[in-house]
């Protein structure tokens, strides 16, 4: 995936903001960012993180189907 310069720059701000402990407003004021634009990028990166976590969760779907064979563990 090709990341644009703006996307890369905003991702850097996103990571720095998370580590800073500042509110979005305070971080934007300190870094001369437009609050609305920063909020847009935060939302975008959170969605990307959420999607990546669900895709790479390590879980595999389990499909259970009925079988005609006898179960050796079942008591009759």
N, CA, C and O atoms as CSV, one atom per row, in Angstrom:
chain,resi,resn,atom,element,x,y,z
A,1,UNK,N,N,0.845,-1.185,0.000
A,1,UNK,CA,C,0.000,0.000,0.000
A,1,UNK,C,C,0.886,1.241,0.000
A,1,UNK,O,O,1.795,1.353,0.823
A,2,UNK,N,N,0.634,2.158,-0.898
A,2,UNK,CA,C,1.380,3.398,-0.981
A,2,UNK,C,C,0.735,4.416,-0.038
A,2,UNK,O,O,-0.471,4.658,-0.092
A,3,UNK,N,N,1.553,4.996,0.813
A,3,UNK,CA,C,1.053,5.987,1.755
A,3,UNK,C,C,1.523,7.357,1.299
A,3,UNK,O,O,2.710,7.565,1.049
A,4,UNK,N,N,0.589,8.283,1.193
A,4,UNK,CA,C,0.939,9.627,0.757
A,4,UNK,C,C,1.724,10.338,1.845
A,4,UNK,O,O,1.725,9.922,3.004
A,5,UNK,N,N,2.396,11.426,1.453
A,5,UNK,CA,C,3.153,12.211,2.428
A,5,UNK,C,C,2.258,12.751,3.530
A,5,UNK,O,O,2.627,12.732,4.704
A,6,UNK,N,N,1.071,13.238,3.148
A,6,UNK,CA,C,0.142,13.766,4.135
A,6,UNK,C,C,-0.312,12.669,5.088
A,6,UNK,O,O,-0.357,12.875,6.300
A,7,UNK,N,N,-0.645,11.514,4.548
A,7,UNK,CA,C,-1.082,10.396,5.378
A,7,UNK,C,C,0.031,9.979,6.342
A,7,UNK,O,O,-0.223,9.719,7.519
A,8,UNK,N,N,1.247,9.918,5.842
A,8,UNK,CA,C,2.390,9.553,6.676
A,8,UNK,C,C,2.611,10.588,7.784
A,8,UNK,O,O,2.852,10.230,8.937
A,9,UNK,N,N,2.529,11.854,7.431
A,9,UNK,CA,C,2.701,12.930,8.396
A,9,UNK,C,C,1.603,12.888,9.460
A,9,UNK,O,O,1.875,13.046,10.651
A,10,UNK,N,N,0.374,12.676,9.023
A,10,UNK,CA,C,-0.736,12.643,9.973
A,10,UNK,C,C,-0.671,11.398,10.851
A,10,UNK,O,O,-1.055,11.446,12.020
A,11,UNK,N,N,-0.195,10.295,10.307
A,11,UNK,CA,C,-0.037,9.092,11.129
A,11,UNK,C,C,1.013,9.335,12.213
A,11,UNK,O,O,0.861,8.882,13.347
A,12,UNK,N,N,2.061,10.040,11.860
A,12,UNK,CA,C,3.079,10.397,12.842
A,12,UNK,C,C,2.457,11.258,13.946
A,12,UNK,O,O,2.721,11.033,15.127
A,13,UNK,N,N,1.638,12.234,13.571
A,13,UNK,CA,C,0.941,13.062,14.558
A,13,UNK,C,C,0.002,12.206,15.415
A,13,UNK,O,O,-0.097,12.408,16.626
A,14,UNK,N,N,-0.678,11.263,14.789
A,14,UNK,CA,C,-1.604,10.378,15.501
A,14,UNK,C,C,-0.870,9.596,16.594
A,14,UNK,O,O,-1.335,9.520,17.731
A,15,UNK,N,N,0.267,9.023,16.239
A,15,UNK,CA,C,1.054,8.253,17.206
A,15,UNK,C,C,1.586,9.168,18.314
A,15,UNK,O,O,1.519,8.819,19.493
A,16,UNK,N,N,2.108,10.323,17.942
A,16,UNK,CA,C,2.629,11.280,18.936
A,16,UNK,C,C,1.518,11.769,19.861
A,16,UNK,O,O,1.727,11.909,21.066
A,17,UNK,N,N,0.331,12.031,19.298
A,17,UNK,CA,C,-0.801,12.476,20.117
A,17,UNK,C,C,-1.188,11.407,21.132
A,17,UNK,O,O,-1.447,11.722,22.294
A,18,UNK,N,N,-1.232,10.131,20.701
A,18,UNK,CA,C,-1.593,9.050,21.611
A,18,UNK,C,C,-0.608,8.965,22.777
A,18,UNK,O,O,-1.007,8.720,23.916
A,19,UNK,N,N,0.658,9.166,22.494
A,19,UNK,CA,C,1.686,9.092,23.532
A,19,UNK,C,C,1.718,10.325,24.425
A,19,UNK,O,O,2.211,10.273,25.552
A,20,UNK,N,N,1.192,11.430,23.917
A,20,UNK,CA,C,1.309,12.706,24.627
A,20,UNK,C,C,0.399,12.812,25.852
A,20,UNK,O,O,0.739,13.487,26.824
A,21,UNK,N,N,-0.744,12.153,25.805
A,21,UNK,CA,C,-1.700,12.295,26.886
A,21,UNK,C,C,-2.518,13.576,26.804
A,21,UNK,O,O,-3.322,13.859,27.692
A,22,UNK,N,N,-2.318,14.344,25.753
A,22,UNK,CA,C,-3.054,15.595,25.566
A,22,UNK,C,C,-4.408,15.326,24.929
A,22,UNK,O,O,-4.617,14.292,24.294
A,23,UNK,N,N,-5.314,16.261,25.104
A,23,UNK,CA,C,-6.577,16.195,24.378
A,23,UNK,C,C,-6.272,16.496,22.908
A,23,UNK,O,O,-5.213,17.028,22.576
A,24,UNK,N,N,-7.219,16.145,22.042
A,24,UNK,CA,C,-7.036,16.451,20.615
A,24,UNK,C,C,-6.857,17.952,20.421
A,24,UNK,O,O,-5.995,18.385,19.656
A,25,UNK,N,N,-7.660,18.734,21.106
A,25,UNK,CA,C,-7.604,20.189,20.959
A,25,UNK,C,C,-6.231,20.729,21.373
A,25,UNK,O,O,-5.632,21.530,20.656
A,26,UNK,N,N,-5.740,20.286,22.528
A,26,UNK,CA,C,-4.442,20.773,23.011
A,26,UNK,C,C,-3.314,20.378,22.064
A,26,UNK,O,O,-2.427,21.178,21.766
A,27,UNK,N,N,-3.362,19.133,21.596
A,27,UNK,CA,C,-2.325,18.675,20.670
A,27,UNK,C,C,-2.350,19.506,19.389
A,27,UNK,O,O,-1.304,19.909,18.881
A,28,UNK,N,N,-3.543,19.756,18.879
A,28,UNK,CA,C,-3.668,20.558,17.647
A,28,UNK,C,C,-3.134,21.973,17.853
A,28,UNK,O,O,-2.435,22.504,16.989
A,29,UNK,N,N,-3.456,22.582,18.984
A,29,UNK,CA,C,-2.966,23.934,19.259
A,29,UNK,C,C,-1.444,23.961,19.331
A,29,UNK,O,O,-0.814,24.874,18.797
A,30,UNK,N,N,-0.853,22.974,19.981
A,30,UNK,CA,C,0.602,22.927,20.129
A,30,UNK,C,C,1.318,22.625,18.821
A,30,UNK,O,O,2.478,22.999,18.647
A,31,UNK,N,N,0.633,21.948,17.896
A,31,UNK,CA,C,1.280,21.527,16.653
A,31,UNK,C,C,0.725,22.210,15.409
A,31,UNK,O,O,0.978,21.775,14.286
A,32,UNK,N,N,-0.036,23.289,15.619
A,32,UNK,CA,C,-0.592,24.071,14.508
A,32,UNK,C,C,-1.365,23.218,13.511
A,32,UNK,O,O,-1.186,23.338,12.300
A,33,UNK,N,N,-2.233,22.350,14.043
A,33,UNK,CA,C,-3.077,21.515,13.200
A,33,UNK,C,C,-4.514,21.991,13.302
A,33,UNK,O,O,-4.937,22.511,14.334
A,34,UNK,N,N,-5.260,21.808,12.224
A,34,UNK,CA,C,-6.686,22.114,12.269
A,34,UNK,C,C,-7.386,20.951,12.963
A,34,UNK,O,O,-7.233,19.793,12.573
A,35,UNK,N,N,-8.147,21.274,13.984
A,35,UNK,CA,C,-8.768,20.245,14.809
A,35,UNK,C,C,-9.689,19.318,14.010
A,35,UNK,O,O,-9.669,18.106,14.221
A,36,UNK,N,N,-10.480,19.861,13.113
A,36,UNK,CA,C,-11.383,19.045,12.299
A,36,UNK,C,C,-10.636,18.072,11.406
A,36,UNK,O,O,-11.031,16.915,11.265
A,37,UNK,N,N,-9.556,18.549,10.805
A,37,UNK,CA,C,-8.747,17.700,9.933
A,37,UNK,C,C,-8.084,16.584,10.746
A,37,UNK,O,O,-8.039,15.432,10.314
A,38,UNK,N,N,-7.572,16.941,11.923
A,38,UNK,CA,C,-6.917,15.943,12.763
A,38,UNK,C,C,-7.923,14.888,13.217
A,38,UNK,O,O,-7.612,13.697,13.237
A,39,UNK,N,N,-9.115,15.320,13.576
A,39,UNK,CA,C,-10.155,14.379,13.988
A,39,UNK,C,C,-10.487,13.406,12.856
A,39,UNK,O,O,-10.695,12.218,13.103
A,40,UNK,N,N,-10.539,13.901,11.620
A,40,UNK,CA,C,-10.786,13.048,10.452
A,40,UNK,C,C,-9.730,11.943,10.366
A,40,UNK,O,O,-10.058,10.774,10.163
A,41,UNK,N,N,-8.458,12.328,10.522
A,41,UNK,CA,C,-7.373,11.357,10.408
A,41,UNK,C,C,-7.380,10.369,11.564
A,41,UNK,O,O,-7.095,9.187,11.373
A,42,UNK,N,N,-7.704,10.844,12.763
A,42,UNK,CA,C,-7.786,9.937,13.909
A,42,UNK,C,C,-8.839,8.858,13.644
A,42,UNK,O,O,-8.603,7.671,13.872
A,43,UNK,N,N,-9.990,9.289,13.163
A,43,UNK,CA,C,-11.069,8.356,12.857
A,43,UNK,C,C,-10.621,7.356,11.797
A,43,UNK,O,O,-10.886,6.160,11.911
A,44,UNK,N,N,-9.942,7.851,10.769
A,44,UNK,CA,C,-9.471,6.996,9.682
A,44,UNK,C,C,-8.460,5.957,10.191
A,44,UNK,O,O,-8.555,4.779,9.849
A,45,UNK,N,N,-7.499,6.393,11.003
A,45,UNK,CA,C,-6.493,5.464,11.513
A,45,UNK,C,C,-7.088,4.461,12.496
A,45,UNK,O,O,-6.660,3.308,12.528
A,46,UNK,N,N,-8.050,4.872,13.283
A,46,UNK,CA,C,-8.712,3.935,14.202
A,46,UNK,C,C,-9.472,2.864,13.425
A,46,UNK,O,O,-9.466,1.696,13.811
A,47,UNK,N,N,-10.121,3.253,12.340
A,47,UNK,CA,C,-10.828,2.272,11.511
A,47,UNK,C,C,-9.845,1.300,10.877
A,47,UNK,O,O,-10.118,0.102,10.799
A,48,UNK,N,N,-8.713,1.804,10.428
A,48,UNK,CA,C,-7.690,0.946,9.830
A,48,UNK,C,C,-7.144,-0.020,10.869
A,48,UNK,O,O,-6.948,-1.199,10.575
A,49,UNK,N,N,-6.893,0.472,12.096
A,49,UNK,CA,C,-6.394,-0.385,13.174
A,49,UNK,C,C,-7.407,-1.462,13.515
A,49,UNK,O,O,-7.055,-2.624,13.716
A,50,UNK,N,N,-8.668,-1.064,13.579
A,50,UNK,CA,C,-9.734,-2.006,13.912
A,50,UNK,C,C,-9.833,-3.100,12.857
A,50,UNK,O,O,-9.968,-4.279,13.187
A,51,UNK,N,N,-9.767,-2.711,11.600
A,51,UNK,CA,C,-9.844,-3.678,10.507
A,51,UNK,C,C,-8.639,-4.618,10.535
A,51,UNK,O,O,-8.787,-5.828,10.362
A,52,UNK,N,N,-7.460,-4.068,10.751
A,52,UNK,CA,C,-6.246,-4.888,10.790
A,52,UNK,C,C,-6.304,-5.882,11.940
A,52,UNK,O,O,-5.880,-7.029,11.793
A,53,UNK,N,N,-6.826,-5.451,13.085
A,53,UNK,CA,C,-6.914,-6.343,14.234
A,53,UNK,C,C,-7.910,-7.470,13.990
A,53,UNK,O,O,-7.685,-8.596,14.435
A,54,UNK,N,N,-8.996,-7.190,13.296
A,54,UNK,CA,C,-9.989,-8.238,13.047
A,54,UNK,C,C,-9.489,-9.220,11.988
A,54,UNK,O,O,-9.793,-10.411,12.055
A,55,UNK,N,N,-8.730,-8.733,11.018
A,55,UNK,CA,C,-8.217,-9.600,9.964
A,55,UNK,C,C,-7.078,-10.466,10.491
A,55,UNK,O,O,-6.978,-11.635,10.120
A,56,UNK,N,N,-6.229,-9.925,11.336
A,56,UNK,CA,C,-5.056,-10.635,11.831
A,56,UNK,C,C,-5.222,-11.095,13.278
A,56,UNK,O,O,-4.252,-11.119,14.035
A,57,UNK,N,N,-6.421,-11.452,13.660
A,57,UNK,CA,C,-6.665,-11.806,15.050
A,57,UNK,C,C,-6.053,-13.148,15.428
A,57,UNK,O,O,-5.872,-13.428,16.614
A,58,UNK,N,N,-5.732,-13.977,14.453
A,58,UNK,CA,C,-5.181,-15.289,14.745
A,58,UNK,C,C,-6.260,-16.357,14.884
A,58,UNK,O,O,-5.949,-17.541,15.018
A,59,UNK,N,N,-7.502,-15.953,14.854
A,59,UNK,CA,C,-8.588,-16.916,14.941
A,59,UNK,C,C,-8.982,-17.375,13.547
A,59,UNK,O,O,-8.902,-16.624,12.575
A,60,UNK,N,N,-9.404,-18.612,13.479
A,60,UNK,CA,C,-9.857,-19.190,12.227
A,60,UNK,C,C,-11.326,-19.561,12.400
A,60,UNK,O,O,-11.685,-20.149,13.420
A,61,UNK,N,N,-12.176,-19.241,11.448
A,61,UNK,CA,C,-13.584,-19.619,11.592
A,61,UNK,C,C,-13.744,-21.135,11.683
A,61,UNK,O,O,-13.062,-21.880,10.979
A,62,UNK,N,N,-14.632,-21.579,12.536
A,62,UNK,CA,C,-14.914,-22.995,12.699
A,62,UNK,C,C,-16.309,-23.261,12.162
A,62,UNK,O,O,-17.280,-22.629,12.579
A,63,UNK,N,N,-16.398,-24.195,11.240
A,63,UNK,CA,C,-17.684,-24.552,10.660
A,63,UNK,C,C,-18.032,-25.950,11.155
A,63,UNK,O,O,-17.276,-26.897,10.937
A,64,UNK,N,N,-19.168,-26.077,11.817
A,64,UNK,CA,C,-19.612,-27.363,12.347
A,64,UNK,C,C,-20.777,-27.840,11.502
A,64,UNK,O,O,-21.750,-27.117,11.289
A,65,UNK,N,N,-20.661,-29.065,11.027
A,65,UNK,CA,C,-21.746,-29.638,10.236
A,65,UNK,C,C,-22.182,-30.945,10.876
A,65,UNK,O,O,-21.414,-31.575,11.603
A,66,UNK,N,N,-23.419,-31.351,10.604
A,66,UNK,CA,C,-23.926,-32.618,11.111
A,66,UNK,C,C,-23.264,-33.762,10.367
A,66,UNK,O,O,-22.924,-33.642,9.190
A,67,UNK,N,N,-23.085,-34.873,11.070
A,67,UNK,CA,C,-22.428,-36.014,10.463
A,67,UNK,C,C,-23.274,-37.266,10.704
A,67,UNK,O,O,-23.931,-37.378,11.739
A,68,UNK,N,N,-23.262,-38.196,9.767
A,68,UNK,CA,C,-23.989,-39.453,9.927
A,68,UNK,C,C,-23.169,-40.502,10.652
A,68,UNK,O,O,-23.713,-41.531,11.056
A,69,UNK,N,N,-21.886,-40.273,10.828
A,69,UNK,CA,C,-21.051,-41.261,11.506
A,69,UNK,C,C,-21.324,-41.237,12.999
A,69,UNK,O,O,-21.825,-40.248,13.533
A,70,UNK,N,N,-20.996,-42.318,13.659
A,70,UNK,CA,C,-21.224,-42.405,15.105
A,70,UNK,C,C,-20.093,-41.713,15.831
A,70,UNK,O,O,-18.948,-41.705,15.378
A,71,UNK,N,N,-20.434,-41.140,16.954
A,71,UNK,CA,C,-19.466,-40.441,17.785
A,71,UNK,C,C,-18.929,-41.409,18.832
A,71,UNK,O,O,-19.711,-41.904,19.644
A,72,UNK,N,N,-17.641,-41.699,18.851
A,72,UNK,CA,C,-17.098,-42.661,19.829
A,72,UNK,C,C,-17.185,-42.144,21.263
A,72,UNK,O,O,-17.061,-42.934,22.199
A,73,UNK,N,N,-17.392,-40.865,21.459
A,73,UNK,CA,C,-17.440,-40.293,22.800
A,73,UNK,C,C,-18.865,-40.181,23.341
A,73,UNK,O,O,-19.062,-39.803,24.495
A,74,UNK,N,N,-19.837,-40.502,22.529
A,74,UNK,CA,C,-21.238,-40.370,22.931
A,74,UNK,C,C,-21.728,-41.676,23.547
A,74,UNK,O,O,-21.484,-42.756,23.009
A,75,UNK,N,N,-22.415,-41.567,24.670
A,75,UNK,CA,C,-22.997,-42.751,25.309
A,75,UNK,C,C,-24.380,-43.027,24.715
A,75,UNK,O,O,-25.157,-42.101,24.482
A,76,UNK,N,N,-24.662,-44.232,24.486
A,76,UNK,CA,C,-25.983,-44.606,23.946
A,76,UNK,C,C,-26.932,-44.971,25.051
A,76,UNK,O,O,-28.085,-45.311,24.786
